[in-house]
Amino acid sequence: MHARYSIWTLALVLAVPMAAREQAAVPRQAGYTVFLRGTPVGREDVTVVQDASGITITGRGRLSAPLNVLTRRVEVKYRPDWTPEFLTVDASVEGGDTTLKTSFLDETALAEGTVGGQRLAHTDVVSRQPFVLPNAFFGSYEAIARRLSAAEAGSEYRVYVGPRLPELTFRLSSVSTERMQTGTSTFNVRRYVLVFAGAGGVIPVNLYADEQGTLLRVNVPSQALDVVRDDLAASTARTLVYANPGDEAVTIPAAGFNLGATLTRPRNAPDAARLPVVILVGGAASGDRDGVVAGVPILGQIAGTLADGGFLALRYDKRGYGQSGGRAESATVGDFADDTRAVVRWLRNRRDVDGDRLAVLGHHEGAWVALLAASRERRITAVVSIAAPSTTGARWVLEQQRQTLEAMKAAPDDREAKVELQNRINAAVLTGRGWDGIAPEIRRQADTPWFQSLLAFDPAKVIEDVRQPLLFVHGQLDREVPVAHVDRIATLAREESDSRSVTVLSVRGVNHLLVPAVTGEITEYATLQDRAVSGDVTSAVSEWLTRTFAAIR
């Protein structure tokens, strides 16, 4: 293929399976979906056969714009000692046909055929055991998945891409084991971090395989490219980011779709016990059930601590994320509150749940969802609000923007221009008028049901209908939602709500992520050594819930 496609080699190459462990020629077939910037752009069907003669990987597929590749057939054959035997390519790249056969012998690669209608016959000197990764054939990474199953970090390998193109080198940077979940079943996955070096620079690639060395996923972060086996590309699959000893995968029916969730049980709870339960809701920065922000699984850690304190803890993927159905782009704050209410209904039907002791805990915007759900659902008996903004959404967005501009040390005129533009955007989103003069791409990002509901949200109005006991928690070093917000929202609750119990907890030395910090600034997140949610936060929440539920009983 043309040299100008060599940058895509990493992403669009297919390596063949290596030395066969099985002697029977039993074909293994799998389909893979190709995503670019999160959007499906094509698929690939791959067949792997291994026998006494070696391993053969065959594939066909299509990639739509902007890649525009039709692969009619690609086949890679390795001998049992991992030396390549041949590569055949029958493909079309942006309308230009390529038909090539490359034979490998004695550290040479003889390619013959046509490229873009031009006749080609060329011999390259190659390494003895290079991986063969032709453009636009991701199935070829199967060879890497199998051959690296016993490799150690630091090992280096050569890669043949195509005729007249220099060999690439990649280093196995690290190997780790992760857990994947499909439905409610889990299994181990090996993750290889490969660092490719070539004329296009250095490109990290994440390769995932199962314990048998079968290819599951190829991820190229710098190109926003993901190639995922079909069964794992579905919403029923997720990578386990964080796990507690008492975790149980569950599925909860909501409004026309299901929510994927994890229920964490106390380790020593009697089977027949009816336990108090806490539903955990994350903010807008994270849609997954573990509430991962800046690498900290906030909700996952809180769930484990609550379970240690004798509570059931349930966390779930928001609609449109992870294993949950529904559409995130059309959801509003009210929709997310309704999802929380669906979780409440499901929990109250379980025999191990004490329906009279059911709390909702929300972090950041998730606290707004928790408050709104509690105002609509009397079966919620307590609310924990953590790092909640106290102003309307529109004012809160402007406050965040000013903080960002200050941190960037933007010039005064530039600050005012950006604030004025944000004011115009907010007004247009809320009223549906005034989009003239605002760039179309900005409107596409801002004019959504979610953002409109966020701007319109007013915690003062919602709190008026909250009757449950309330705990407001805030880190004193929170720079995303400054600590002054906790006093304002608690005052609103005391003056406007019907709650008979409003408690405020301001935690020293803790930032917005609820972990110990020095400055609390967002720029400090990447350098934090302690990434565990502060025990001062979790113990205080657990103790408050225990006292509150005891009073209810």
C-alpha positions in Angstrom: 0.0 0.0 0.0 1.1 3.6 -0.4 3.7 5.0 2.0 1.3 7.9 2.9 -0.8 5.4 4.8 2.0 4.3 7.1 0.8 6.5 10.0 -2.3 4.4 10.0 -0.3 1.2 10.1 -0.5 1.0 13.9 -4.2 1.4 13.8 -5.0 -0.4 10.6 -2.7 -3.3 10.7 -3.5 -6.9 11.3 -1.0 -9.3 12.8 -1.3 -13.0 12.4 -1.5 -15.5 15.2 1.7 -17.2 16.1 3.0 -20.6 16.9 0.2 -23.0 17.1 -0.5 -24.7 20.4 -3.2 -26.9 19.0 -2.6 -29.3 16.1 -6.2 -29.6 15.0 -7.2 -27.1 12.2 -10.3 -25.8 14.0 -11.2 -22.4 12.5 -12.0 -19.7 15.0 -14.2 -16.8 13.7 -14.8 -13.5 15.3 -16.2 -10.1 14.3 -14.8 -6.8 15.4 -16.3 -3.3 15.3 -14.1 -0.3 14.5 -14.7 2.9 16.4 -13.2 6.3 15.5 -13.7 9.0 18.2 -16.4 6.8 19.7 -18.4 6.5 16.4 -18.6 3.1 14.6 -16.9 3.5 11.2 -16.6 -0.1 10.1 -16.2 -3.8 11.0 -13.9 -6.7 10.3 -14.5 -10.4 10.2 -11.5 -12.5 11.1 -10.8 -16.3 10.9 -7.9 -18.0 12.6 -6.7 -21.5 11.7 -3.8 -23.2 13.4 -2.3 -26.6 12.7 1.0 -28.4 12.4 2.0 -26.0 9.5 1.6 -22.9 11.6 -1.1 -20.2 12.0 -3.1 -18.5 9.3 -5.1 -15.3 9.9 -7.7 -14.3 7.3 -10.0 -11.3 7.2 -12.3 -9.1 5.3 -14.0 -5.8 6.2 -14.9 -2.2 5.3 -14.0 1.1 6.9 -16.1 4.2 6.0 -15.0 7.8 5.8 -12.6 9.3 6.8 -10.6 6.0 6.3 -12.3 4.7 3.2 -10.8 1.2 3.1 -12.5 -1.9 1.6 -10.7 -5.2 2.5 -11.9 -7.9 0.2 -9.4 -10.4 1.6 -6.2 -10.3 3.6 -4.3 -13.4 4.7 -1.2 -13.8 6.8 0.6 -17.1 7.4 3.2 -17.8 10.1 5.3 -20.9 10.3 5.4 -22.8 13.7 8.7 -20.9 14.6 7.0 -17.5 14.1 8.7 -16.7 10.9 6.2 -15.3 8.4 5.6 -17.3 5.3 3.3 -15.1 3.2 1.0 -12.2 3.1 -1.8 -11.6 0.5 -3.8 -8.4 0.2 -6.8 -7.7 -2.0 -8.1 -4.3 -1.0 -9.2 -0.8 -2.1 -7.9 2.3 -0.4 -9.8 5.5 -1.3 -10.9 3.9 -4.5 -7.4 2.7 -5.6 -7.1 -1.1 -5.8 -4.2 -3.0 -4.2 -3.5 -6.7 -5.0 -0.3 -8.0 -3.5 1.3 -11.2 -2.5 4.4 -11.1 -0.3 6.6 -14.1 0.2 9.1 -14.3 3.2 12.3 -16.4 2.9 15.8 -16.0 4.4 15.1 -12.5 5.9 13.8 -11.1 2.6 10.2 -10.1 1.6 9.4 -10.3 -2.1 6.2 -8.4 -2.9 4.5 -8.7 -6.3 1.3 -7.3 -7.6 -0.4 -3.9 -8.2 -0.8 -0.8 -6.0 -3.3 1.8 -7.2 -3.2 0.3 -10.7 0.6 0.5 -10.9 2.6 -2.8 -11.2 5.0 -3.5 -8.3 7.8 -6.0 -7.8 10.0 -5.2 -4.9 12.3 -7.0 -2.4 12.9 -5.8 1.1 15.4 -7.0 3.7 13.5 -7.9 6.9 14.1 -9.3 10.3 13.9 -13.0 10.8 10.7 -13.0 12.9 8.8 -9.7 12.3 5.2 -9.3 13.0 3.3 -8.8 9.8 0.8 -5.9 10.3 -0.6 -4.8 6.9 -2.6 -1.6 6.7 -6.3 -1.8 7.4 -6.2 -5.4 8.8 -6.6 -5.3 12.6 -6.9 -9.0 12.9 -3.2 -9.3 12.5 -2.8 -8.2 16.1 -3.9 -11.7 17.0 -0.3 -12.8 16.4 0.9 -10.2 19.0 -1.7 -11.4 21.5 -0.6 -15.0 21.3 3.2 -14.5 21.0 3.4 -12.0 23.9 1.4 -14.3 26.3 4.7 -15.4 27.9 6.8 -12.2 27.2 8.2 -9.8 29.8 8.0 -6.0 29.9 10.9 -4.4 28.1 11.0 -6.9 25.2 11.3 -5.4 21.7 10.0 -6.6 18.4 10.1 -5.7 14.7 7.1 -5.1 12.4 6.8 -5.5 8.7 4.1 -3.1 7.2 4.5 -3.4 3.5 6.9 -3.0 0.5 9.2 0.0 0.4 8.2 0.9 4.0 10.8 0.7 6.7 10.3 -1.8 9.5 8.8 -0.4 12.7 9.8 -1.3 16.2 7.7 -1.7 19.3 8.6 -2.2 22.9 6.4 -4.1 25.3 6.0 -1.4 27.9 3.9 -3.2 30.5 1.7 -6.2 31.1 -1.2 -6.2 33.5 -4.3 -8.2 34.4 -7.8 -6.6 34.4 -11.3 -7.9 34.9 -13.9 -7.7 32.1 -17.6 -8.0 32.8 -20.2 -9.2 30.2 -23.7 -9.2 31.6 -23.2 -10.4 35.1 -20.2 -12.7 34.3 -16.6 -11.7 34.8 -13.3 -13.0 33.4 -9.6 -12.0 33.4 -8.1 -10.0 30.6 -4.4 -9.3 29.9 -3.6 -5.7 28.8 -0.4 -5.1 26.9 0.9 -1.6 26.4 2.9 -1.5 23.2 5.0 1.6 22.3 5.6 1.8 18.5 8.5 3.8 17.1 8.8 4.8 13.5 9.0 7.7 11.1 5.7 9.0 12.4 7.0 9.2 15.9 6.1 7.3 19.1 2.6 5.8 19.3 1.3 3.9 22.4 -1.2 1.1 21.6 -3.2 -0.9 24.2 -3.8 -4.5 23.2 -6.3 -6.7 25.2 -6.4 -10.5 25.0 -8.0 -13.2 27.1 -6.0 -15.8 29.0 -5.8 -18.1 25.9 -4.2 -15.3 23.9 -7.3 -14.5 21.8 -7.5 -10.9 20.6 -10.2 -8.9 22.3 -9.5 -5.2 21.6 -6.9 -2.8 20.0 -6.9 0.7 21.3 -4.9 3.6 19.8 -5.5 6.6 22.1 -3.6 9.2 20.0 -5.8 8.4 17.0 -9.1 7.9 19.1 -9.3 4.5 17.4 -10.8 1.4 19.0 -11.2 -2.1 17.5 -13.4 -4.2 19.7 -14.7 -7.8 19.4 -18.4 -7.6 18.8 -19.5 -9.3 22.0 -17.4 -6.8 24.0 -18.5 -3.8 21.9 -22.1 -4.2 23.2 -23.4 -2.2 26.1 -23.5 -5.5 28.1 -19.7 -5.4 28.5 -17.4 -3.2 30.6 -14.0 -3.2 32.2 -14.0 -3.5 35.9 -12.2 -0.4 37.1 -12.7 -0.9 40.8 -14.0 -3.9 42.8 -14.9 -4.6 46.4 -15.0 -8.0 48.1 -18.8 -8.0 48.4 -19.6 -6.8 44.9 -22.4 -8.5 43.0 -23.3 -7.5 39.4 -27.0 -6.8 38.9 -29.4 -5.5 36.2 -32.2 -3.0 37.1 -35.2 -2.3 34.9 -35.7 1.4 34.2 -38.0 3.4 31.8 -37.7 1.2 28.7 -34.1 0.1 29.2 -31.9 -1.6 31.9 -29.3 -0.1 34.2 -26.1 -2.0 34.8 -25.2 -1.9 38.5 -23.1 -3.3 41.2 -24.5 -4.1 44.7 -21.9 -4.3 47.4 -22.8 -6.5 50.5 -21.2 -6.5 53.9 -18.9 -9.4 54.0 -20.3 -11.0 57.2 -24.0 -10.1 56.8 -26.4 -13.0 57.6 -28.2 -14.3 54.5 -31.6 -13.6 56.0 -30.8 -10.1 57.2 -32.7 -7.0 55.9 -30.1 -4.3 55.6 -30.1 -0.5 55.2 -29.1 0.5 51.7 -27.4 3.5 50.1 -27.7 4.4 46.4 -24.6 6.2 45.0 -24.9 8.8 42.2 -21.9 10.4 40.5 -21.5 13.8 38.8 -21.4 14.9 35.2 -17.7 14.2 34.9 -18.2 10.5 35.1 -21.0 8.3 33.7 -19.6 5.0 35.0 -20.8 3.4 38.2 -17.4 3.7 40.0 -17.5 7.5 39.7 -14.0 7.7 38.3 -12.7 11.3 38.2 -9.0 12.0 37.5 -8.2 8.4 38.1 -10.0 8.2 41.5 -12.9 5.7 41.7 -14.9 7.9 44.2 -18.1 6.0 44.3 -16.5 2.6 44.2 -14.4 3.4 47.2 -17.3 4.9 49.1 -19.4 1.7 48.4 -16.7 -0.5 49.9 -16.5 1.6 53.1 -20.3 1.7 53.5 -20.4 -2.1 53.1 -17.8 -2.4 55.9 -20.1 -0.3 58.0 -23.0 -2.7 57.6 -24.8 -1.1 54.7 -25.8 -2.4 51.3 -24.3 0.0 48.7 -25.6 0.2 45.1 -23.8 2.1 42.3 -24.9 2.1 38.6 -23.8 3.2 35.2 -25.9 6.2 34.1 -28.2 5.8 31.2 -26.3 5.6 27.9 -23.0 4.6 29.7 -21.3 1.3 30.3 -23.8 -1.5 30.7 -26.8 0.8 30.9 -29.2 1.4 28.0 -31.0 4.6 27.1 -29.5 7.7 25.4 -27.3 10.0 27.4 -27.5 12.8 24.8 -31.2 13.3 25.3 -31.3 12.8 29.1 -31.9 15.7 31.6 -31.3 16.1 35.3 -34.9 15.0 35.8 -34.4 11.9 33.7 -31.4 10.9 35.9 -33.5 11.5 39.0 -36.1 9.2 37.6 -33.4 6.5 37.0 -32.5 6.8 40.7 -36.2 6.3 41.6 -36.3 3.2 39.4 -33.4 1.9 41.5 -35.3 2.7 44.7 -38.3 0.6 43.4 -36.1 -2.3 42.5 -34.3 -2.3 45.8 -37.5 -2.2 47.9 -38.6 -5.5 46.2 -35.5 -7.3 47.4 -35.7 -9.5 50.5 -32.3 -8.4 51.8 -33.2 -4.7 51.8 -34.9 -2.8 54.6 -37.1 -0.4 52.6 -37.5 1.9 55.6 -33.8 2.7 55.7 -32.9 3.7 52.1 -30.6 6.7 51.4 -29.3 8.4 48.3 -25.7 9.8 48.2 -24.8 12.1 45.4 -21.4 13.7 44.5 -21.2 17.1 42.7 -24.0 17.3 40.1 -25.0 13.9 41.4 -26.0 15.6 44.6 -28.6 17.6 42.6 -29.9 14.4 41.2 -30.1 12.9 44.7 -32.0 16.0 46.0 -34.4 16.0 43.1 -35.1 12.3 43.4 -35.7 12.7 47.1 -38.2 15.6 46.5 -40.1 13.3 44.2 -39.8 10.0 46.0 -40.9 9.8 49.7 -39.6 6.2 49.9 -36.1 7.7 50.1 -35.5 8.2 53.8 -32.2 10.1 53.9 -30.0 12.2 51.6 -26.2 12.7 51.6 -25.1 15.6 49.4 -21.3 15.8 48.7 -19.7 18.8 47.0 -23.0 20.2 45.7 -23.1 23.6 44.0 -25.6 26.0 45.8 -26.5 28.3 42.9 -28.6 27.9 39.8 -26.9 25.9 37.0 -26.5 29.0 34.9 -24.7 30.9 37.6 -22.6 27.8 38.4 -21.4 27.5 34.8 -20.3 31.1 34.8 -18.5 30.7 38.1 -16.7 27.6 36.8 -15.7 29.6 33.7 -14.3 32.5 35.7 -12.2 30.1 37.8 -10.8 28.5 34.7 -9.9 31.8 33.1 -8.2 32.9 36.3 -6.2 29.7 36.4 -5.2 30.3 32.7 -4.2 33.9 33.7 -6.2 35.1 30.7 -6.0 38.8 29.9 -8.8 40.9 31.3 -10.3 41.8 27.9 -10.2 38.1 26.9 -11.9 37.1 30.2 -14.7 39.5 29.7 -15.3 38.5 26.1 -15.5 34.8 27.0 -17.8 35.5 30.0 -20.0 37.6 27.7 -20.1 34.8 25.1 -21.0 32.3 27.8 -23.8 34.5 29.0 -25.2 34.7 25.5 -24.9 30.9 25.1 -26.7 30.3 28.4 -29.5 32.7 27.5 -29.9 31.1 24.0 -30.0 27.6 25.5 -32.6 28.6 28.1 -34.9 30.6 25.8 -34.3 29.0 22.4 -33.5 32.5 21.0 -30.4 34.5 20.4 -28.2 32.0 18.5 -27.3 34.6 15.8 -23.6 35.3 15.9 -22.8 32.1 17.9 -20.7 29.6 16.0 -22.7 26.5 14.8 -20.2 24.1 16.4 -20.7 25.8 19.7 -24.5 25.5 19.4 -24.2 21.8 18.5 -22.3 21.2 21.8 -24.5 23.5 24.0 -28.0 23.2 22.7 -28.8 19.8 24.3 -31.5 18.7 26.8 -28.9 17.9 29.4 -27.2 21.3 29.3 -30.6 23.1 29.2 -31.7 21.2 32.3 -28.4 21.9 34.0 -28.6 25.6 33.4 -32.3 25.7 34.6 -31.7 23.7 37.7 -32.2 25.7 40.9 -31.4 23.8 44.2 -33.3 26.4 46.2 -36.6 25.4 44.5 -35.9 21.7 44.7 -35.0 21.8 48.4 -38.4 23.3 49.2 -39.9 19.8 48.6 -37.2 17.8 50.5 -38.4 16.4 53.8 -35.8 13.8 54.5 -32.8 14.2 56.9 -29.9 15.9 55.0 -26.2 15.6 55.4 -24.1 18.1 53.4 -20.4 17.2 53.0 -17.6 19.4 51.5 -13.9 19.3 51.3 -12.3 22.5 52.6 -9.7 22.4 49.7 -12.4 21.9 47.0 -11.4 24.3 44.2 -14.0 23.1 41.7 -16.9 23.8 44.0 -15.5 26.2 46.7 -16.4 25.3 50.2 -18.6 28.5 50.6 -21.2 26.6 48.6 -21.9 24.1 51.5 -22.9 26.9 53.9 -25.2 28.4 51.3 -27.0 25.2 50.4 -27.3 24.2 54.0 -28.9 27.5 54.8 -31.3 27.0 52.0 -32.2 23.6 53.5 -32.7 25.0 57.0 -34.8 27.9 55.8 -36.8 26.5 52.9 -37.1 22.7 53.3 -39.4 20.7 55.6 -36.4 18.6 56.7 -36.1 18.4 60.5 -32.5 17.4 60.4 -29.8 19.3 58.4 -26.2 18.5 59.2 -23.0 20.1 57.7 -19.6 18.5 57.5 -16.6 20.5 56.2 -13.5 18.2 56.0 -10.1 19.7 56.4 -7.3 18.8 53.9 -9.6 17.2 51.4 -10.2 18.3 47.7 -13.1 17.9 45.3 -12.1 14.2 44.7 -12.5 13.7 48.5 -8.8 12.7 48.7 -6.1 14.4 50.8 -4.5 17.3 49.0 -2.2 20.3 49.5 -3.7 23.0 47.3 -6.9 21.3 46.0 -6.3 22.8 42.6 -7.2 20.7 39.5 -3.6 21.0 38.3 -2.6 19.0 41.5 -4.7 16.0 40.6 -2.1 14.3 38.5 0.5 14.5 41.2 -1.5 13.2 44.1 0.2 10.4 45.9 -2.7 9.3 48.1 -5.7 8.5 45.8 -7.9 6.9 48.5 -11.1 8.7 49.5 -10.4 10.2 52.9 -11.5 8.2 55.9 -12.7 11.4 57.5 -15.3 11.6 54.8 -16.4 8.0 54.7 -16.5 7.4 58.4 -18.5 10.6 59.0 -21.0 9.6 56.3 -21.3 6.0 57.8 -21.8 7.3 61.3 -24.4 9.9 60.3 -26.4 7.2 58.3 -26.2 4.9 61.3 -27.6 7.6 63.7 -30.2 8.7 61.2 -31.5 5.2 60.4 -31.5 4.4 64.2 -33.8 7.4 64.7 -36.1 6.2 61.9 -36.5 2.8 63.5 
